[in-house]
Amino acid sequence: MTTSLTSPSGVRPVIGVDAGSGPLREADHLIHDLVDGLALPPTTVACTHPVRTGPRPHLAATFALPDEDAAREVWRRLVPRLADTAPSAAAAYGDLRHGPPGPAAAAARAASEHAHRESGRAVVFPGVDRLAGTVTLERLLARTAIEKVTVLGTRELPAPATEIETRAHVRPTWHAGRLTLALTPAPGGRLTPFEVPNPTPCCADHG
């Protein structure tokens, strides 16, 4: 069964963090570090977002939590963790802010984009741990939070039995309100995610 990402209100609470992360690998590492370190709920959806303000382009991270109680508890643990481990980092949750004003504003914008499903590249989402090796499209859509796929170069939808080589690196994005995975043809009639894995894993623990 597909995992629902929608709270009864229709919008999940989202916390934004701007730690000035550089390449995607660094932002992915930050997300895994916070998801593991703060023991976030398994239904958390964590995304990266480009930030084009400030002294240099970089990436912010966002964390969609299942409800307001969970988000408030995560915020309570997140702020002292950032203060201890990343003093220049900023965070935003609703009207709450932590850290320098500029990065805090960027974190708030990223959180708003994620909350409204306007943008965001998902690194952690329900079912991502099931996406290793080769899976069928039917299984991918049924057992993860991914709601839609697109295939480069065609508007035709692949058959449910089409095999997808995940390469243990699946990064869907929010597109028109749906978590969408871009695919590209692979040898043998298979498909594979358009985003290739970074040649250097972000760290040994996260693969």
Secondary structure, DSSP 8 states (H G I E B T S, - for coil): -------TTS---EEEEEEEE-SHHHHHHHHHHHHHHTT--TT-EEEEEEE--SSS-EEEEEEE-SSHHHHHHHHHHHHHHHHHH-TT-EEEETTEEES-HHHHHHHHHHHHHHHTTS--EEEE-TTGGG-SSEEEHHHHHHHSS--EEEETTB-S---TT-EEE-TT----EEETTEEEEEEEEEGGGEEEESS---SS-S-TTT-
